[in-house]
Amino acid sequence: MIYEPGSDKMTCHSPDTVTRRDFFSHMRTGLCGAALLELLGQDARGDQSREVPNLLARKPANPPRARSVIHLFMNGGPSQMDLFDPKPELDKHHGEAYFDKIAGEVENVKDAGALMRSPFRFAQHGECGMWVSDALPQIAKQVDDIALIRSLYTTNITHEPALYLIQTNRMVSGYPTLGSWITYGLGSESQNLPAYVVLDDPLGLPINGVENWHAGFLPPIYQGTRFRSTGSPVLNLRPESHEPPELAGMQRDLLHRLDLMHKDRRPHQPNLDARIATYELAARMQISAHEALDLSTETRQTQQMYGIDGGVTDSYGRRCLIARRLVERGVRFVQLFINAQIWDNHTGLATDMKAACDRTDTPIAGLLQDLKQRGLLDETLVIWGGEFGRLPMAQLSPDKDERKSGRDHNKNAACCWLAGGGVKAGLTYGTTDDLGFAAIENRVSVPDWHATILQLLGLNHDELFVDQHGLREKLTGVHPAKVIRELLNHA
């Protein structure tokens, strides 16, 4: 007896009339049905193979050099040959044609100009002698605590996919970000604050918006939580009416017991567990979040160090100081963004890039100083960088005025740096060619960069994974990735 697809009848075939094609066709239908029933069963009962998501601190597989991360994301693509990678050959060949040699690497062909020297002056700084331009005078004073990478490269010259890549190691949306993977692997040392906090710019979201900090296919408890740097840190966090603490405590206890009763009747539901954990965290945050973001308790000297109340540095300075206060209280991953992409200097390089530096230079230097004097820099990994670098050629303004020129996107070379958290301070790693167009020595891919960050936190990039649709999903994906051990302080 064989079931005929599309019919409600069973057909009888003798062994002589059943062909090989009939047999495998009917068997395939049966297997698909069995698989569908299994999936539906998992959905109904919950996938019991998955652990209940939580933010309890977890011990990493390897001894960690850092316990928390502050990621200073410079969205837009800072220009390497104008900040950290001086190129005397650009001075020598300024104004010479170069487009025909890299035509396939230019995004805006019609605006491509000649080679362009940097409008900024470089000098060596610190005991390590690291090269930094005069666009970043305050960070230049902190170079002995920095490990500079001058040979980072990526694989896309368009902002949106390049942003996805640097955040998730994929060029499409829907995958967990670096911060989500880290909190998934390590949990949090604070049970009264989110494990992963995002401090975006009050002036607006970055390109790709909230997708810069989503959890993808990881449980939602591991996604970034936005904190505002002014006003109420989290909207709707405070109750509408004031209640005596005793009554509020009784209400939370009752809600907790009701949640447990609800959860007991629906076991093995990760999304439900995450939702309940999030509501309970929100209740605890009603006090902790406001205390963590209250900068009035900081001394005037500390606030000045960050550039607070200093005009253009005030907003970013507040967020840098909040970041220090958050990691001080056990938050695992803090990420700072700038509105839109102020480092995307296609035109007006001399003025617009200097404006981006002016907004961030003093606050970042203040953060490094403050972490160090409080004994927090050794256990906090600070990361600076964007999604790609810039080209050594000029990109002309619409009116073709060379004085207003900028630089187009470059995926072949970019600069970034790490500080604290077990990195080898004062190191300059990797080189680019004579014009700064491409990384040529000790090249660092995005997966290498991710693997090295995870290693500093005690996480092995090959062992941090989840089973997803039959695949072993990792931050570094299927691409070859290596830890850049020269960046690690082995002392």
C-alpha positions in Angstrom: 0.0 0.0 0.0 1.5 3.4 -1.0 0.1 6.8 -0.3 -0.2 8.9 -3.5 0.8 12.6 -2.9 -2.2 14.9 -3.5 -4.7 12.1 -2.9 -6.6 10.9 0.2 -6.4 7.3 -1.0 -3.9 4.5 -0.6 -2.9 2.8 -3.8 -1.9 -0.8 -4.0 1.0 -1.7 -6.2 2.4 -5.1 -6.7 6.2 -5.5 -6.3 6.5 -5.8 -10.0 4.9 -2.5 -10.7 6.8 -0.4 -8.2 9.7 1.3 -10.0 12.9 2.6 -8.4 11.8 6.2 -9.0 8.4 5.5 -7.3 10.1 4.0 -4.3 12.4 7.0 -3.7 9.8 9.5 -4.5 7.4 8.1 -1.8 10.2 7.6 0.7 11.3 11.3 0.2 7.7 12.4 1.0 7.7 10.3 4.1 11.0 11.7 5.3 10.0 15.3 4.8 6.8 14.6 6.8 8.8 13.1 9.6 11.2 16.0 9.6 8.3 18.5 9.7 6.6 16.7 12.6 9.9 16.8 14.5 10.3 20.5 13.9 6.7 21.2 15.0 7.2 19.0 18.0 10.3 21.1 19.0 8.3 24.3 18.6 5.5 23.0 20.7 7.6 21.6 23.6 10.6 24.0 23.2 14.0 22.9 22.1 15.2 21.1 25.2 18.8 20.9 23.9 19.1 24.7 24.4 20.2 26.1 27.7 18.2 28.7 29.5 19.8 32.1 28.6 21.1 34.1 31.5 23.5 36.9 32.3 25.3 35.2 35.2 29.0 35.7 35.0 30.7 32.7 33.4 34.4 31.6 33.7 36.1 31.7 30.3 38.0 28.7 29.0 41.3 30.5 29.1 42.8 33.0 31.7 41.4 36.4 30.6 43.5 39.4 30.3 40.5 41.7 30.3 37.1 41.4 32.0 35.3 44.2 30.1 35.4 46.1 26.8 34.8 49.8 25.8 34.4 50.0 22.1 34.8 53.5 20.7 33.3 53.0 17.2 34.4 55.7 14.7 31.6 55.1 12.2 32.4 56.5 8.7 36.0 55.3 8.1 38.8 57.4 9.6 41.7 58.2 7.2 44.8 56.3 8.2 47.3 58.4 6.3 46.0 61.5 8.1 46.0 60.2 11.6 48.4 57.3 12.4 50.2 56.3 9.2 52.4 59.1 7.7 53.4 58.8 4.1 56.3 61.0 2.9 55.7 59.6 -0.6 52.4 61.4 -0.7 54.1 64.7 -0.1 56.6 63.8 -2.8 54.1 62.7 -5.4 51.3 65.1 -4.5 49.2 66.0 -7.5 50.3 63.1 -9.7 47.7 60.9 -11.4 47.0 57.6 -9.8 43.4 56.7 -10.7 44.4 54.3 -13.6 46.3 52.1 -11.1 43.4 51.5 -8.7 40.3 52.2 -10.9 38.5 49.1 -9.6 38.9 50.3 -6.0 37.2 53.7 -6.4 33.6 54.1 -5.4 32.9 57.5 -7.0 34.8 57.4 -10.3 33.6 60.7 -11.7 35.1 62.6 -8.6 38.5 60.8 -8.5 41.4 63.2 -8.4 45.2 62.9 -8.1 47.4 61.8 -5.2 46.9 64.1 -2.2 49.2 64.8 0.7 47.9 65.0 4.2 46.9 68.5 5.5 48.1 67.5 8.9 51.7 67.2 10.3 53.0 64.1 11.9 55.4 63.7 14.8 56.6 60.8 17.0 55.2 60.7 20.5 55.9 58.9 23.8 58.7 56.6 24.8 57.6 54.2 22.0 57.9 56.9 19.3 54.5 56.2 17.8 53.6 58.5 14.8 50.4 60.5 15.3 49.3 63.6 13.5 48.5 67.0 15.1 44.8 66.3 14.5 44.9 64.1 17.7 47.1 66.0 20.1 45.6 64.5 23.3 45.5 60.9 22.2 49.2 61.4 21.1 50.0 61.8 24.8 48.6 58.4 25.6 50.5 56.3 22.9 52.6 54.4 25.5 49.4 52.7 26.5 48.2 51.9 23.0 48.8 49.0 20.6 48.3 50.5 17.1 47.4 48.3 14.1 48.2 49.9 10.8 47.5 46.9 8.6 43.8 46.1 9.1 41.9 45.4 5.9 38.3 44.5 5.0 36.4 43.2 2.0 33.8 45.9 1.1 33.9 49.6 0.3 30.3 50.4 1.0 29.3 51.6 4.5 26.3 49.3 5.2 27.9 45.9 4.4 31.3 47.0 5.8 29.6 48.0 9.1 27.8 44.6 9.3 31.2 43.0 8.6 33.1 44.8 11.4 30.3 44.2 13.8 29.2 40.6 12.9 31.8 39.3 10.4 28.9 39.0 7.9 28.0 41.5 5.2 24.3 41.1 5.7 22.0 41.8 8.7 20.6 39.2 11.1 23.8 38.0 12.8 24.9 38.6 16.4 27.3 41.5 16.9 30.7 41.4 18.7 29.1 42.6 21.9 26.4 40.0 21.8 28.9 37.2 21.3 31.0 38.4 24.2 28.1 38.7 26.6 26.8 35.3 25.4 30.2 33.8 26.2 30.9 35.6 29.5 27.7 36.8 31.0 27.8 39.9 33.3 29.4 40.7 36.6 26.5 43.1 37.3 23.0 41.7 37.9 21.5 45.2 38.2 22.7 46.6 34.9 22.6 45.2 31.3 25.6 43.2 30.3 25.8 45.1 26.9 25.2 48.8 26.9 25.1 51.1 23.9 25.7 54.9 24.3 24.6 56.3 20.9 24.8 60.0 20.0 21.9 62.2 21.0 22.2 63.9 17.6 21.1 60.7 15.8 21.7 57.0 15.2 24.7 55.7 13.2 24.3 54.1 9.7 22.5 50.8 10.0 20.8 52.1 13.2 20.0 49.6 16.0 21.3 46.7 13.8 24.7 47.7 15.0 24.0 46.1 18.4 21.4 43.4 17.8 21.7 39.7 19.0 20.8 38.1 15.7 19.9 34.4 16.3 21.2 34.5 19.9 18.6 35.0 22.7 17.5 38.6 22.9 18.9 39.0 26.4 22.3 39.3 24.7 21.5 42.3 22.5 22.7 45.9 23.4 20.6 48.1 25.6 20.5 51.8 24.7 21.3 54.3 27.5 20.7 58.0 26.9 23.5 60.2 28.2 21.1 63.0 29.2 17.7 62.9 30.9 16.3 59.5 31.9 18.9 56.8 30.8 16.1 54.4 29.7 12.7 55.5 28.7 9.7 54.4 30.8 12.1 53.0 33.4 10.7 55.0 36.4 7.1 54.1 37.6 4.4 56.6 36.8 3.6 57.0 40.5 5.7 56.8 43.6 5.1 53.9 46.0 6.6 53.1 49.4 9.6 50.8 49.0 7.9 48.0 51.0 4.9 48.0 48.7 7.1 48.1 45.6 9.1 45.1 46.9 6.0 43.1 47.6 4.7 43.8 44.1 8.0 42.6 42.5 8.0 39.5 44.7 4.5 38.7 43.6 5.3 39.2 39.9 8.4 37.0 40.3 6.3 34.2 41.7 3.7 34.6 39.0 6.4 34.5 36.4 7.8 31.3 37.8 4.4 29.7 37.8 3.9 30.7 34.2 7.4 29.5 33.2 7.0 26.1 35.0 4.0 25.3 32.8 6.1 26.2 29.6 9.5 24.6 30.1 12.4 25.0 27.8 11.3 28.2 26.1 14.5 30.4 25.8 12.5 33.5 24.5 10.2 33.3 27.5 13.1 33.0 29.9 14.8 35.9 28.3 11.7 38.1 28.4 11.1 37.4 32.1 14.8 38.0 32.9 14.6 41.3 31.0 11.6 42.5 33.0 13.3 41.6 36.3 16.4 43.4 35.2 14.4 46.5 34.4 13.0 46.5 37.9 16.5 46.3 39.5 17.7 49.0 37.1 15.2 51.6 38.4 17.8 52.4 41.0 21.1 51.2 39.6 20.9 52.8 36.1 20.2 56.3 37.5 23.1 56.0 40.0 25.5 54.7 37.3 24.7 57.7 35.0 24.7 60.4 37.7 27.8 62.4 36.8 27.2 64.9 39.5 29.1 62.7 41.9 32.3 63.0 39.8 34.8 65.8 40.8 35.1 68.9 38.6 38.7 67.9 37.8 37.5 64.5 36.4 34.8 66.1 34.4 37.2 68.5 32.9 39.6 65.7 32.0 36.8 64.3 29.8 36.0 67.7 28.2 32.5 67.9 29.9 31.1 71.4 29.6 33.8 72.1 27.0 31.7 72.9 24.0 32.2 70.3 21.2 33.7 67.7 23.5 30.8 67.7 26.0 28.5 65.1 24.6 31.2 62.5 23.7 33.0 63.3 27.0 29.8 62.5 29.0 29.5 59.2 27.2 33.1 58.3 27.8 32.8 59.0 31.5 29.5 57.0 31.7 31.4 54.1 30.0 34.0 54.2 32.7 31.3 54.2 35.4 29.5 51.2 33.8 32.6 49.0 33.5 33.4 50.0 37.0 30.1 48.5 38.0 30.5 45.2 36.2 29.0 45.9 32.8 30.7 43.6 30.3 30.6 45.5 27.0 30.0 49.3 26.4 29.8 50.7 22.9 29.9 54.3 21.9 28.7 55.6 18.5 28.8 59.0 16.8 25.8 60.3 14.9 25.6 59.3 11.2 29.2 58.9 10.0 31.3 62.0 10.8 34.5 60.3 9.7 33.2 59.8 6.1 35.2 62.8 4.8 34.6 62.7 1.0 35.1 66.4 0.9 36.5 69.0 3.2 39.0 66.7 4.7 41.1 69.4 6.4 38.1 70.9 8.2 35.6 68.0 8.6 38.0 65.4 9.8 39.6 67.9 12.2 36.0 68.6 13.5 35.6 64.8 14.1 38.9 64.8 16.0 38.0 67.8 18.0 34.8 66.1 19.2 36.5 62.9 20.3 40.2 63.5 21.0 40.0 65.0 24.6 37.3 62.6 25.8 39.1 59.5 24.6 42.4 60.7 26.1 40.6 61.5 29.4 39.0 58.0 29.4 42.5 56.3 29.1 44.0 58.5 31.8 41.1 58.0 34.1 41.0 54.2 33.7 44.7 54.0 34.3 44.7 56.2 37.5 41.9 54.1 38.9 43.6 50.8 38.2 41.0 49.8 35.7 42.9 50.0 32.4 44.7 46.6 33.0 41.3 44.8 33.1 39.4 47.0 30.6 40.0 46.6 26.8 39.5 49.9 25.0 39.0 49.6 21.2 39.2 52.4 18.7 38.4 52.2 14.9 35.9 52.3 12.1 34.7 50.1 9.3 37.4 50.8 6.7 40.1 53.4 5.7 40.5 56.0 3.0 42.3 56.2 -0.4 45.6 58.2 -0.9 44.0 60.1 -3.8 41.8 63.2 -3.6 38.1 63.0 -4.0 37.0 66.3 -5.6 34.1 68.4 -4.4 31.2 68.9 -6.7 32.6 72.3 -7.8 36.1 70.6 -8.4 37.7 73.0 -5.9 40.8 71.1 -4.8 40.9 73.0 -1.5 37.7 71.2 -0.5 38.9 67.7 -1.5 38.4 64.7 0.7 39.1 60.9 0.4 37.0 58.0 -0.9 36.6 54.7 0.8 39.4 52.1 1.0 38.9 48.5 2.0 42.6 47.6 1.6 44.1 49.4 4.6 42.8 51.0 7.8 44.1 51.9 11.2 42.7 50.8 14.6 44.1 50.6 18.1 43.6 48.7 21.3 44.6 49.8 24.8 44.7 48.1 28.3 43.2 44.7 28.8 46.5 42.7 28.2 47.7 44.3 24.9 51.3 45.1 24.3 51.4 48.9 25.0 53.4 51.2 22.8 53.5 48.7 19.9 53.0 49.6 16.2 52.0 46.5 14.2 51.8 46.1 10.5 52.7 48.3 7.5 51.1 49.6 4.4 52.7 50.4 1.0 54.5 53.7 0.3 51.2 55.6 -0.4 49.0 53.9 2.3 46.8 52.2 -0.2 47.1 48.6 0.9 48.3 46.7 3.9 51.4 44.7 2.9 53.1 43.3 6.1 51.4 41.6 9.1 48.0 42.0 7.5 45.1 41.8 9.9 41.7 40.6 8.6 38.4 41.4 10.3 38.2 37.7 11.6 41.8 38.0 12.9 40.7 41.2 14.7 37.7 39.5 16.2 39.7 36.4 17.2 42.2 38.6 19.0 39.6 40.5 21.0 38.0 37.3 22.1 41.4 35.9 23.1 42.0 38.9 25.3 38.8 38.1 27.1 39.7 34.4 27.6 37.4 33.2 24.8 38.5 30.8 22.0 37.0 32.0 18.7 36.7 28.3 17.5 34.9 27.2 20.7 32.5 30.0 21.1 29.6 28.8 18.9 25.9 27.9 18.7 24.2 25.2 16.7 21.9 27.0 14.2 20.0 25.3 11.5 22.5 22.5 11.5 25.5 24.8 11.3 28.2 25.6 13.9 27.8 29.4 13.9 30.8 31.4 15.2 31.7 35.1 15.3 34.6 34.3 13.0 32.4 32.2 10.7 34.0 29.8 8.2 36.8 32.2 7.3 40.4 31.4 8.5 41.1 33.5 11.6 44.2 33.7 13.7 44.9 35.4 17.0 47.5 38.2 16.5 49.7 37.1 19.4 52.3 39.9 18.8 49.6 42.2 20.2 49.3 40.4 23.5 51.3 41.3 26.5 52.8 38.0 27.7 54.2 39.5 30.9 
